[in-house]
Amino acid sequence: MFEGSNYDRTAPLLDAHGWDAGFFQQHYRDAWVAEFAGSDTGATDLAMALAGLFLTVERGFGGRGVQVAHGCLARGHVPTFIT
């Protein structure tokens, strides 16, 4: 997914240990996008990553909850738990 990154090295370990990697990887992806954002990063990608990190760190959301919030935001809805 993120060629040559720590993500590439750790994702197989998560799978090997039975983690629900799709949900854990949501946090990993959001952190990666926020850390390596540049002029080629879309505004929506960065906004979603920052919203995901906020929900994780400040509100204690798990990966699935962040994915649901991303879906709401993508459809133009602002979930009440964000405001």
Short mmCIF file of the C-alpha atoms (twelve columns), coordinates in Angstrom:
data_MODEL
# 
_entry.id   MODEL 
# 
loop_
_atom_site.group_PDB 
_atom_site.id 
_atom_site.type_symbol 
_atom_site.label_atom_id 
_atom_site.label_alt_id 
_atom_site.label_comp_id 
_atom_site.label_asym_id 
_atom_site.label_seq_id 
_atom_site.Cartn_x 
_atom_site.Cartn_y 
_atom_site.Cartn_z 
_atom_site.pdbx_PDB_model_num 
ATOM 1  C CA . MET A 1  0.000   0.000   0.000  1 
ATOM 2  C CA . PHE A 2  2.618   2.533   1.060  1 
ATOM 3  C CA . GLU A 3  5.665   1.245   -0.735 1 
ATOM 4  C CA . GLY A 4  8.859   1.083   1.309  1 
ATOM 5  C CA . SER A 5  7.182   2.255   4.490  1 
ATOM 6  C CA . ASN A 6  6.852   0.795   7.955  1 
ATOM 7  C CA . TYR A 7  3.306   -0.087  6.940  1 
ATOM 8  C CA . ASP A 8  4.630   -2.598  4.409  1 
ATOM 9  C CA . ARG A 9  6.802   -4.201  7.062  1 
ATOM 10 C CA . THR A 10 4.169   -4.403  9.814  1 
ATOM 11 C CA . ALA A 11 0.964   -5.264  7.921  1 
ATOM 12 C CA . PRO A 12 1.993   -8.931  7.390  1 
ATOM 13 C CA . LEU A 13 2.746   -9.217  11.110 1 
ATOM 14 C CA . LEU A 14 -0.732  -7.995  11.986 1 
ATOM 15 C CA . ASP A 15 -2.276  -10.533 9.638  1 
ATOM 16 C CA . ALA A 16 -0.131  -13.343 11.045 1 
ATOM 17 C CA . HIS A 17 -1.308  -12.623 14.595 1 
ATOM 18 C CA . GLY A 18 -4.986  -12.601 13.728 1 
ATOM 19 C CA . TRP A 19 -5.642  -8.889  14.171 1 
ATOM 20 C CA . ASP A 20 -8.651  -7.482  12.434 1 
ATOM 21 C CA . ALA A 21 -6.181  -5.754  10.188 1 
ATOM 22 C CA . GLY A 22 -8.725  -3.830  8.133  1 
ATOM 23 C CA . PHE A 23 -9.744  -1.829  11.163 1 
ATOM 24 C CA . PHE A 24 -6.292  -1.407  12.691 1 
ATOM 25 C CA . GLN A 25 -4.962  -0.356  9.316  1 
ATOM 26 C CA . GLN A 26 -7.456  2.513   9.242  1 
ATOM 27 C CA . HIS A 27 -5.478  4.189   12.036 1 
ATOM 28 C CA . TYR A 28 -2.223  3.359   10.301 1 
ATOM 29 C CA . ARG A 29 -3.408  4.850   7.005  1 
ATOM 30 C CA . ASP A 30 -4.691  8.040   8.636  1 
ATOM 31 C CA . ALA A 31 -1.405  8.544   10.476 1 
ATOM 32 C CA . TRP A 32 0.613   7.874   7.326  1 
ATOM 33 C CA . VAL A 33 -1.402  10.329  5.200  1 
ATOM 34 C CA . ALA A 34 -1.143  13.039  7.869  1 
ATOM 35 C CA . GLU A 35 2.596   12.499  8.361  1 
ATOM 36 C CA . PHE A 36 3.572   12.435  4.700  1 
ATOM 37 C CA . ALA A 37 1.084   14.979  3.331  1 
ATOM 38 C CA . GLY A 38 2.559   17.179  0.647  1 
ATOM 39 C CA . SER A 39 1.528   19.376  -2.219 1 
ATOM 40 C CA . ASP A 40 0.276   16.315  -4.099 1 
ATOM 41 C CA . THR A 41 -2.016  15.217  -1.234 1 
ATOM 42 C CA . GLY A 42 -5.655  15.985  -1.869 1 
ATOM 43 C CA . ALA A 43 -7.465  18.219  0.594  1 
ATOM 44 C CA . THR A 44 -10.114 15.550  1.149  1 
ATOM 45 C CA . ASP A 45 -7.489  12.887  1.910  1 
ATOM 46 C CA . LEU A 46 -5.819  15.107  4.485  1 
ATOM 47 C CA . ALA A 47 -9.113  16.201  6.058  1 
ATOM 48 C CA . MET A 48 -10.251 12.577  6.386  1 
ATOM 49 C CA . ALA A 49 -6.918  11.544  7.893  1 
ATOM 50 C CA . LEU A 50 -6.993  14.346  10.451 1 
ATOM 51 C CA . ALA A 51 -10.630 13.639  11.316 1 
ATOM 52 C CA . GLY A 52 -9.765  9.959   11.765 1 
ATOM 53 C CA . LEU A 53 -6.857  10.754  14.053 1 
ATOM 54 C CA . PHE A 54 -8.995  13.176  16.066 1 
ATOM 55 C CA . LEU A 55 -11.684 10.554  16.570 1 
ATOM 56 C CA . THR A 56 -9.090  7.963   17.556 1 
ATOM 57 C CA . VAL A 57 -7.034  10.075  19.947 1 
ATOM 58 C CA . GLU A 58 -9.576  12.502  21.390 1 
ATOM 59 C CA . ARG A 59 -12.758 10.444  21.274 1 
ATOM 60 C CA . GLY A 60 -11.398 6.900   21.648 1 
ATOM 61 C CA . PHE A 61 -12.888 5.496   18.445 1 
ATOM 62 C CA . GLY A 62 -11.741 2.161   17.088 1 
ATOM 63 C CA . GLY A 63 -10.930 1.586   13.434 1 
ATOM 64 C CA . ARG A 64 -14.473 0.534   12.557 1 
ATOM 65 C CA . GLY A 65 -15.919 3.681   14.136 1 
ATOM 66 C CA . VAL A 66 -13.482 5.817   12.179 1 
ATOM 67 C CA . GLN A 67 -14.464 4.039   8.959  1 
ATOM 68 C CA . VAL A 68 -18.142 4.734   9.645  1 
ATOM 69 C CA . ALA A 69 -17.352 8.404   10.311 1 
ATOM 70 C CA . HIS A 70 -15.358 8.602   7.069  1 
ATOM 71 C CA . GLY A 71 -18.356 7.191   5.212  1 
ATOM 72 C CA . CYS A 72 -20.667 9.797   6.745  1 
ATOM 73 C CA . LEU A 73 -18.274 12.615  5.879  1 
ATOM 74 C CA . ALA A 74 -17.859 11.329  2.328  1 
ATOM 75 C CA . ARG A 75 -21.622 11.493  1.859  1 
ATOM 76 C CA . GLY A 76 -21.659 15.080  3.145  1 
ATOM 77 C CA . HIS A 77 -23.048 14.343  6.599  1 
ATOM 78 C CA . VAL A 78 -21.380 15.634  9.734  1 
ATOM 79 C CA . PRO A 79 -22.032 13.069  12.457 1 
ATOM 80 C CA . THR A 80 -23.270 14.557  15.723 1 
ATOM 81 C CA . PHE A 81 -20.402 12.952  17.644 1 
ATOM 82 C CA . ILE A 82 -17.915 15.192  15.805 1 
ATOM 83 C CA . THR A 83 -19.576 18.498  16.673 1 
# 
